[in-house]
Structures are given as C-alpha cells and as structure tokens.
Amino acid sequence: MSNTVKHYMWKDGETHNSPTGTEDLETRFNGLKYSKCDGLNSKGKRKDVHIEKYADSPELRVWLGSTPIRDATDITFTFFFIGDSRQSTYDSFVEYVGNGKIHYWDTVRKKEAFMVLVDQIKPKEDVYKGSTPYLLAEFKFQNLWGECPTKDITEF
C-alpha cells in the first residue's frame, strides 16, 4: 500500500460490502478533497448496563452485557469541492451519501463507520472568484454502531 491517504465510502448492501474494488472518494468524485473528520474515535454511552440501588446494601448492583451495546454517535466530515465542476461534484456526492446507509474507512486510522446522513447540508463557503473556485461543506452523519471498530482491510 502506498503512503497516500485514501478515504472510502460505500453503500450498505453493495456487492462487495467493503472498500475492496471501490475507488477512493477523491477519485470517485472528481474535485472532492477531504479536509477533516470529527467523531471517528468517539464511543457512545453503553446501553447494556443496568444499575440497581438497594436500601439493604451499601454497594450498587450492576449488570453488564457481555458485548457492549452503544448509543449512536455523531461523525462530521468536511470536504472541499474544487474547480469548474465543483457544483456537479457536490450534487453527485450529496445524492450518493443522502440515499441510504454508508460505510466509511480510511487507510490511516483503519476504523470502519456505519452511518446515515442526519443533518441538513449547508455549504460553509462558496467561492467562485479567484484562481481556485471551491465549495466547502460539512456533512453530519450518525454512526449507527456507536463506535468505529478497527478493521485492517489490506487488499486494494
């Protein structure tokens, strides 16, 4: 694998159901540039914990599930859409991520997210003059798993 950072998104249920055979985001959406991601390392509050307090005991009684079940967390991606085709690339990307459940994985953190777009998309900047016209937009997803498991997917 090269030292170049790659970011992948694919729809749940696509035949491969992994980034294998999928183009990275910057190749698939010409003019899209990854800026940042917040929340990929967040873990939601555990839902499988039950705590009881009894008058006859100084200690709380706790039941924990064998596998943590977590509340959903938020993941926010920021992307630039650059160049003359920025508007059509932006529209194509919005259509892609706004229609179904999406998986995300990158070659640095190697964490997989399973998410759905939940918030309005409002470009933060729309610069159409100057040497490099661009759109800057944030996309807020809800991570349905409540955490992002580490997954080393090496066959690219």
N, C-alpha and C positions, 0 to 999 in steps of 0.2 A: 504494500500500500504506500502511496506517495505521502509526502509531508503536507500536502494541500488539504485544508479542512473542507470537508464535504458535509452538506446538510440534506437530509432526505425526508420527504413526506410521501405517504402513500395511503390510499383509501382502504378502510377495513373491507375485507372480502375480495380485494383484487387477487387474482390467481396465485401470485407468489406470496402475498401477505407478509412480505419483508422487503427491505430495500434492495435485495438481490435482483438484478435485472432492471432496476429503476434508475433513471437519471437523477443526479443531484438537482436541488432546487434551482441553482444558478444556471444550469444547462437546460433544464426543462422549461423554465420561464426566462427567456432572453431579456436581459436588462434588470432582473431582480438581483439585489445584493443584500445578503444577510448583514444585519447590524448588531443585534443582540437578542438575548433570550433571558427573561427573568422567571424564576419559579421552577426550573427543571430539577433542582435539587430539593425542593420543598416536599415535606411529607405531611399528609393530612392527619387530623386528630383520629385516634383509634376509636372505632365504633364497637369493637368486640370486647369491651371492658365493662364489667358490672361490679359496682361497689355498694356494699350494704353496711350500715352502721347499726349496731345493736346496743341497747342500754346495759346489757349484762356483760359486755366485753369492752376492754379498753382499745382493742385493735379493730380496724376496719376489716371486713371480709371482702376479698377480691376474687373475681372470676375473670380469667383471661382466656380468650380463644387461642387455639393452638397456632393459627396463622393470623397475623394482623390484618384486619379489615379497616380501611381508612376512608375518611370523608374526602370528597373531591378537592383538588387544589387548583389554583389559577396558574396558567403559564401565559406569558405575554411575549410575543415576538415583535421585533421592529425590523422592517425591511425598507430598503431604498428601491425605487423603480426608476431606472436611469435611461436617458436617451430619448430619441424621437418616438419610439414605440412604447414609452413608459405607460401611457394610458391604457393601451390594449393589453399589455402585460399585467398591469394592475387588475383590470377587469377579469382577465382569464384566471389569475390567481385567486381573486375573491370568489369567483364561481366554483373553482376547484375546492377550496377549503370550506366554503359555506354550504356545501351539499354533502353531508354525511360525516361519519366518524373517520378521524385521521390518525395515522401513526406518524411519529417523528423519531428520528435517530440521527446522530452525527458521529463523525469519525474521531472526535476529541474526547467528549465525555462518555460516549458509548452507553448512553441511557436512552431507553425507549419510553416514549409517552404515548398514551392512547387518549385522544381528546376530541372535543367538539367545539366549534366556534360558538361563543355565547354572547358576545357583546357587539354593539354597533361598531362599524369600521369607519373611522373619520380620519382622513389624511391630516397629519400634523403640519406638513409643509407641502406646497405645490409651487415649485419654482420653474417658470417656463422661459425666463430670460437668462442670458449669460452663456458661458461656454458649455456648461453641463446641466441641461434641464433635468429635474427629478421630482418625484413624489416621495414623501416619507410617511409611512403608515404603521400603526400598531395594530396587532391582531391578538385579542384576548380569548384564550381557549380555556375550557375546563378540563382538567386531567381526570378522566373517569376512574382511573385506578387509584388515585390519591397519593401515588408515588411513582417514581420512574425507575424500574429495575435496570441494573446494569446488564447489558447484553452485548457480547462481543461478536459482531457479525463480520466475518472476515472475507467471505467470498464475493469480491467485487471485480 
